[in-house]
């Protein structure tokens, strides 16, 4: 049990985010919508300071607030990824919001509050704090999805996300209540002591199924993926970029923590009760993500199904339930962040005088009009397809290897086959860019920040072999805190 002062000292990053959000909100209220750009850059600066504070925290597992909040290397690593994703999404959104005339100071404030919710999710050590973090993130994201109030598509996206999100919250809460009812506790550390894998009561098993369903919705895993394509297509593009990056990473990290800490027992054994659930949704996500994307014509909808497939691969690492599996999850999430942000930087550069375009056919002949943009997008598409020696290949390699080591060979084989099918729609984009007749060129040159983000993403993807060893060392150290 920790004192209030020591608890507050452990939660300094979260306090900085909360106080910063309130300060930015007051600043925006007094300055009006003209302050949107300044509030956005101040939010990015806040993320940098918070990230530096996280890197300065001690690298050991500590709990706070009556053991409901945990700080460990795993949470610190994931929080840095979340800050990177949120910060890049904010930077990419500035010109778009001005061009669409929806630049309001509430936007960066909502991103900060959503990021705070993600922090709470990653550091949750209790079913109650878990739910608080999810709701704080979700409420901000519901508003962001419908941020363009004059767009029917955006309003529809926000409404669908809200209704289905409320359903998933109900499933999650019901599962939490069942676990509490049959164990008498909501604390992860206590659950870890009393739940012995293979000896669970029927009530606990049902509760875990409902909790897994609620979390699967947040990572858009099949069969709880139905909201993803519509929300990705309808929400403003930079908000879609945010959805595709930071919240997915936070939700998957929470998924890993819930399964690997309270539900794996003190010996860290795989609980067969939840392993079967994870294997099923992993297979469904990879297969649906691969086949459903083939007929898509809208780039954002294609990226929605692509993200569903990629979450299936991440869940494969979780299903392995081993140190190598969780390490593969963290490597995959890191690679996925850079690939996704890079692709959305390309999508945000698809604009002409009449406005933004999102159809894949609009990329016709891009290699002749903008060869550098086409080359960057080619690199990212090859990486998403898992073609060596790019970063996406290594991400899939580590999770598939972990599955094979854990004896889940059929799951690994399905993953390889789904990757082959998925390569079709990534390579189709390359074919359209390089071999189809040129369409009307996009507005040139690209915005400066887009060039930087796209360049960094492409370099990371191409030179991943250089970063692989330090990343593996970091993830190996981080993963130990969950076992």
NUPA-115407 format. One record per residue (C-alpha): residue in one letter; x negated, y, z. Coordinates in steps of 0.5 Angstrom, whole numbers, padded with zeros to 4 digits. Example, Ala and Ser with C-alpha at 12.3 -4.5 7.8 and 13.67 -1.06 7.14 Angstrom:
// residues 2
  residu      u      v      w
       A  -0025  -0009   0016
       S  -0027  -0002   0014
// end
This chain:
// residues 483
  residu      u      v      w
       X   0000   0000   0000
       X  -0003   0007  -0002
       X  -0002   0014   0001
       X   0002   0019  -0003
       X  -0005   0023  -0004
       X  -0008   0017  -0007
       X  -0002   0015  -0011
       X  -0002   0022  -0014
       X  -0010   0022  -0016
       X  -0009   0016  -0020
       X  -0003   0019  -0024
       X  -0007   0025  -0026
       X  -0006   0024  -0033
       X   0002   0023  -0032
       X   0002   0029  -0028
       X  -0002   0033  -0033
       X   0003   0031  -0038
       X   0009   0032  -0034
       X   0007   0039  -0032
       X   0004   0041  -0039
       X   0011   0039  -0042
       X   0014   0044  -0037
       X   0009   0049  -0038
       X   0010   0049  -0046
       X   0017   0049  -0046
       X   0018   0055  -0042
       X   0012   0058  -0046
       X   0017   0056  -0052
       X   0023   0059  -0049
       X   0020   0066  -0048
       X   0017   0066  -0055
       X   0022   0063  -0059
       X   0021   0059  -0065
       X   0015   0063  -0068
       X   0011   0060  -0062
       X   0012   0053  -0066
       X   0005   0052  -0069
       X   0002   0055  -0062
       X   0006   0050  -0058
       X   0004   0044  -0063
       X  -0004   0046  -0062
       X  -0003   0047  -0055
       X   0000   0040  -0054
       X  -0006   0037  -0058
       X  -0011   0040  -0054
       X  -0007   0037  -0048
       X  -0007   0031  -0051
       X  -0015   0032  -0051
       X  -0016   0034  -0044
       X  -0011   0028  -0042
       X  -0015   0023  -0046
       X  -0022   0026  -0043
       X  -0019   0025  -0036
       X  -0017   0018  -0037
       X  -0024   0016  -0040
       X  -0027   0019  -0033
       X  -0022   0014  -0029
       X  -0025   0008  -0025
       X  -0025   0002  -0029
       X  -0022  -0003  -0024
       X  -0015  -0005  -0023
       X  -0011   0000  -0017
       X  -0004   0001  -0016
       X   0000   0007  -0013
       X   0007   0009  -0011
       X   0009   0002  -0007
       X   0005  -0002  -0012
       X   0010   0000  -0018
       X   0005   0004  -0022
       X  -0002   0001  -0024
       X  -0008   0003  -0027
       X  -0013  -0002  -0030
       X  -0018  -0002  -0036
       X  -0012  -0005  -0040
       X  -0008   0001  -0039
       X  -0013   0006  -0040
       X  -0015   0003  -0047
       X  -0008   0003  -0049
       X  -0007   0010  -0047
       X  -0012   0013  -0051
       X  -0009   0009  -0057
       X  -0003   0013  -0056
       X  -0006   0019  -0055
       X  -0009   0019  -0062
       X  -0003   0017  -0065
       X   0002   0022  -0062
       X  -0004   0027  -0063
       X  -0005   0026  -0071
       X   0003   0025  -0072
       X   0003   0032  -0069
       X  -0002   0035  -0073
       X   0001   0032  -0079
       X   0008   0035  -0078
       X   0006   0042  -0078
       X   0006   0044  -0085
       X   0012   0039  -0086
       X   0017   0043  -0081
       X   0015   0049  -0084
       X   0017   0047  -0091
       X   0023   0044  -0089
       X   0025   0050  -0084
       X   0026   0046  -0078
       X   0020   0048  -0074
       X   0022   0049  -0067
       X   0018   0049  -0061
       X   0022   0043  -0058
       X   0019   0039  -0063
       X   0012   0038  -0060
       X   0015   0038  -0053
       X   0019   0032  -0054
       X   0013   0029  -0057
       X   0009   0030  -0050
       X   0015   0028  -0046
       X   0016   0021  -0051
       X   0008   0020  -0050
       X   0009   0021  -0042
       X   0014   0016  -0043
       X   0009   0011  -0046
       X   0004   0012  -0041
       X   0009   0010  -0036
       X   0011   0004  -0040
       X   0004   0002  -0040
       X   0002   0003  -0033
       X   0009   0000  -0030
       X   0008  -0005  -0025
       X   0015  -0006  -0023
       X   0022  -0008  -0027
       X   0024  -0001  -0025
       X   0018   0003  -0027
       X   0018  -0001  -0033
       X   0026   0001  -0035
       X   0024   0009  -0033
       X   0018   0009  -0038
       X   0022   0006  -0043
       X   0028   0011  -0042
       X   0024   0017  -0042
       X   0021   0015  -0048
       X   0027   0013  -0052
       X   0031   0019  -0050
       X   0026   0024  -0053
       X   0025   0019  -0059
       X   0033   0019  -0060
       X   0033   0027  -0061
       X   0027   0027  -0065
       X   0030   0022  -0070
       X   0036   0027  -0071
       X   0031   0033  -0071
       X   0033   0035  -0078
       X   0041   0037  -0076
       X   0042   0039  -0083
       X   0041   0033  -0086
       X   0046   0027  -0086
       X   0040   0022  -0087
       X   0037   0024  -0080
       X   0043   0025  -0076
       X   0045   0018  -0078
       X   0038   0015  -0076
       X   0039   0019  -0070
       X   0046   0016  -0068
       X   0044   0009  -0070
       X   0037   0009  -0066
       X   0041   0011  -0060
       X   0047   0006  -0061
       X   0042   0000  -0062
       X   0037   0003  -0057
       X   0043   0003  -0052
       X   0045  -0004  -0053
       X   0037  -0006  -0052
       X   0037  -0002  -0046
       X   0043  -0006  -0043
       X   0040  -0013  -0045
       X   0034  -0011  -0042
       X   0037  -0009  -0035
       X   0041  -0015  -0035
       X   0035  -0019  -0036
       X   0032  -0015  -0030
       X   0038  -0016  -0026
       X   0038  -0023  -0027
       X   0030  -0024  -0025
       X   0031  -0020  -0019
       X   0037  -0024  -0017
       X   0034  -0030  -0017
       X   0027  -0028  -0014
       X   0029  -0023  -0009
       X   0024  -0018  -0012
       X   0022  -0013  -0018
       X   0015  -0012  -0017
       X   0010  -0015  -0022
       X   0005  -0017  -0017
       X   0010  -0021  -0012
       X   0013  -0024  -0019
       X   0006  -0027  -0020
       X   0005  -0030  -0014
       X   0012  -0034  -0013
       X   0013  -0036  -0021
       X   0010  -0042  -0022
       X   0010  -0043  -0030
       X   0014  -0050  -0032
       X   0018  -0049  -0025
       X   0022  -0043  -0026
       X   0030  -0044  -0025
       X   0035  -0043  -0030
       X   0037  -0036  -0028
       X   0030  -0034  -0029
       X   0029  -0037  -0035
       X   0035  -0033  -0038
       X   0033  -0027  -0035
       X   0026  -0027  -0038
       X   0030  -0029  -0045
       X   0034  -0022  -0044
       X   0028  -0018  -0042
       X   0024  -0021  -0048
       X   0030  -0019  -0053
       X   0030  -0012  -0050
       X   0022  -0011  -0051
       X   0023  -0014  -0058
       X   0028  -0009  -0060
       X   0022  -0004  -0058
       X   0017  -0007  -0063
       X   0022  -0008  -0068
       X   0021  -0016  -0068
       X   0026  -0020  -0072
       X   0032  -0021  -0070
       X   0032  -0014  -0067
       X   0029  -0010  -0072
       X   0036  -0008  -0076
       X   0035  -0001  -0074
       X   0028   0000  -0077
       X   0029   0001  -0084
       X   0035   0006  -0083
       X   0031   0010  -0078
       X   0024   0010  -0082
       X   0028   0012  -0088
       X   0033   0017  -0085
       X   0028   0021  -0080
       X   0023   0027  -0082
       X   0017   0023  -0085
       X   0012   0026  -0079
       X   0017   0023  -0074
       X   0017   0017  -0078
       X   0010   0017  -0077
       X   0010   0018  -0070
       X   0015   0012  -0069
       X   0011   0007  -0073
       X   0004   0009  -0069
       X   0005   0011  -0062
       X   0011   0008  -0059
       X   0010   0001  -0063
       X   0003   0001  -0059
       X   0006   0002  -0052
       X   0012  -0003  -0053
       X   0007  -0008  -0055
       X   0002  -0007  -0049
       X   0008  -0007  -0044
       X   0010  -0014  -0048
       X   0003  -0016  -0046
       X   0003  -0014  -0039
       X   0010  -0017  -0038
       X   0008  -0024  -0041
       X   0001  -0024  -0038
       X   0002  -0022  -0031
       X   0008  -0023  -0027
       X   0010  -0029  -0032
       X   0004  -0033  -0032
       X   0003  -0034  -0025
       X  -0004  -0033  -0021
       X  -0008  -0038  -0025
       X  -0006  -0034  -0031
       X  -0003  -0040  -0035
       X   0002  -0040  -0041
       X   0009  -0041  -0039
       X   0012  -0045  -0044
       X   0019  -0042  -0043
       X   0017  -0035  -0046
       X   0011  -0038  -0050
       X   0017  -0041  -0055
       X   0021  -0035  -0055
       X   0015  -0031  -0057
       X   0013  -0036  -0062
       X   0020  -0036  -0065
       X   0020  -0028  -0066
       X   0013  -0028  -0069
       X   0015  -0033  -0074
       X   0021  -0029  -0076
       X   0018  -0022  -0076
       X   0012  -0025  -0081
       X   0017  -0028  -0085
       X   0023  -0023  -0086
       X   0017  -0017  -0086
       X   0014  -0021  -0092
       X   0020  -0022  -0096
       X   0025  -0017  -0095
       X   0020  -0011  -0097
       X   0019  -0014  -0104
       X   0025  -0011  -0107
       X   0024  -0004  -0103
       X   0024   0002  -0107
       X   0023   0007  -0102
       X   0016   0008  -0099
       X   0018   0009  -0092
       X   0023   0003  -0092
       X   0017  -0001  -0095
       X   0013   0001  -0089
       X   0019  -0001  -0084
       X   0019  -0008  -0086
       X   0011  -0008  -0087
       X   0011  -0006  -0079
       X   0016  -0011  -0078
       X   0011  -0016  -0081
       X   0005  -0013  -0077
       X   0008  -0014  -0071
       X   0010  -0021  -0072
       X   0002  -0022  -0073
       X   0001  -0018  -0066
       X   0006  -0023  -0063
       X   0002  -0029  -0065
       X  -0004  -0026  -0061
       X   0001  -0026  -0055
       X   0004  -0033  -0056
       X  -0003  -0036  -0056
       X  -0003  -0033  -0048
       X  -0011  -0033  -0048
       X  -0016  -0028  -0047
       X  -0018  -0029  -0054
       X  -0010  -0028  -0056
       X  -0010  -0021  -0052
       X  -0016  -0019  -0055
       X  -0014  -0020  -0062
       X  -0008  -0016  -0060
       X  -0012  -0010  -0058
       X  -0016  -0010  -0064
       X  -0010  -0011  -0069
       X  -0006  -0005  -0065
       X  -0013  -0001  -0066
       X  -0013  -0003  -0074
       X  -0006  -0002  -0075
       X  -0006   0005  -0072
       X  -0011   0008  -0077
       X  -0008   0004  -0083
       X  -0001   0007  -0081
       X  -0003   0014  -0080
       X  -0007   0014  -0086
       X  -0001   0011  -0090
       X   0004   0017  -0088
       X  -0002   0022  -0089
       X  -0001   0020  -0096
       X   0007   0020  -0096
       X   0007   0027  -0093
       X   0002   0029  -0099
       X   0008   0026  -0104
       X   0011   0033  -0105
       X   0013   0037  -0112
       X   0016   0044  -0112
       X   0023   0041  -0111
       X   0021   0038  -0105
       X   0018   0032  -0102
       X   0019   0025  -0106
       X   0019   0018  -0102
       X   0020   0013  -0108
       X   0015   0008  -0110
       X   0016   0010  -0117
       X   0014   0017  -0116
       X   0006   0014  -0115
       X   0006   0013  -0123
       X  -0001   0014  -0126
       X  -0003   0017  -0119
       X  -0010   0015  -0121
       X  -0010   0020  -0127
       X  -0007   0026  -0123
       X  -0011   0025  -0116
       X  -0016   0020  -0116
       X  -0019   0021  -0109
       X  -0012   0020  -0106
       X  -0010   0014  -0110
       X  -0017   0011  -0108
       X  -0015   0012  -0101
       X  -0008   0009  -0102
       X  -0011   0003  -0105
       X  -0016   0002  -0099
       X  -0010   0003  -0094
       X  -0006  -0002  -0098
       X  -0011  -0007  -0099
       X  -0013  -0007  -0092
       X  -0005  -0008  -0090
       X  -0005  -0014  -0094
       X  -0011  -0017  -0090
       X  -0016  -0017  -0096
       X  -0023  -0018  -0094
       X  -0028  -0014  -0092
       X  -0023  -0009  -0090
       X  -0020  -0007  -0083
       X  -0014  -0011  -0084
       X  -0017  -0017  -0085
       X  -0021  -0017  -0079
       X  -0014  -0016  -0075
       X  -0011  -0022  -0078
       X  -0017  -0026  -0077
       X  -0018  -0025  -0070
       X  -0010  -0026  -0068
       X  -0010  -0033  -0073
       X  -0016  -0035  -0070
       X  -0013  -0034  -0063
       X  -0007  -0038  -0065
       X  -0011  -0044  -0068
       X  -0016  -0044  -0061
       X  -0009  -0045  -0057
       X  -0007  -0050  -0061
       X  -0001  -0046  -0065
       X  -0004  -0049  -0072
       X   0003  -0049  -0075
       X   0004  -0041  -0073
       X  -0003  -0040  -0076
       X  -0001  -0043  -0082
       X   0006  -0039  -0083
       X   0002  -0033  -0081
       X  -0003  -0034  -0087
       X   0003  -0036  -0092
       X   0007  -0030  -0090
       X   0000  -0025  -0091
       X   0000  -0028  -0098
       X   0007  -0026  -0100
       X   0006  -0019  -0097
       X   0000  -0018  -0101
       X   0005  -0018  -0107
       X   0009  -0011  -0105
       X   0002  -0008  -0103
       X  -0001  -0010  -0109
       X   0005  -0007  -0113
       X   0004   0000  -0111
       X  -0004  -0001  -0113
       X  -0001  -0003  -0120
       X   0004   0003  -0120
       X  -0002   0008  -0119
       X  -0007   0005  -0124
       X  -0003   0002  -0129
       X   0004   0006  -0130
       X   0005   0012  -0134
       X   0003   0018  -0131
       X   0009   0022  -0127
       X   0009   0029  -0126
       X   0003   0031  -0121
       X   0004   0032  -0114
       X   0002   0039  -0111
       X  -0005   0040  -0110
       X  -0010   0041  -0106
       X  -0007   0037  -0100
       X  -0007   0040  -0094
       X  -0014   0041  -0090
       X  -0011   0037  -0084
       X  -0009   0031  -0089
       X  -0015   0031  -0092
       X  -0019   0030  -0086
       X  -0014   0025  -0083
       X  -0014   0021  -0089
       X  -0021   0021  -0090
       X  -0022   0018  -0083
       X  -0017   0013  -0084
       X  -0021   0011  -0090
       X  -0028   0011  -0087
       X  -0025   0007  -0081
       X  -0022   0002  -0085
       X  -0028   0001  -0090
       X  -0033   0001  -0085
       X  -0030  -0003  -0080
       X  -0035  -0008  -0080
       X  -0040  -0003  -0077
       X  -0035  -0001  -0071
       X  -0033  -0009  -0070
       X  -0038  -0010  -0065
       X  -0037  -0005  -0060
       X  -0029  -0005  -0061
       X  -0030  -0013  -0059
       X  -0034  -0011  -0053
       X  -0029  -0006  -0051
       X  -0023  -0010  -0052
       X  -0026  -0016  -0049
       X  -0028  -0012  -0042
       X  -0021  -0009  -0042
       X  -0017  -0016  -0043
       X  -0021  -0019  -0037
       X  -0016  -0014  -0032
       X  -0010  -0018  -0034
       X  -0013  -0025  -0032
// end
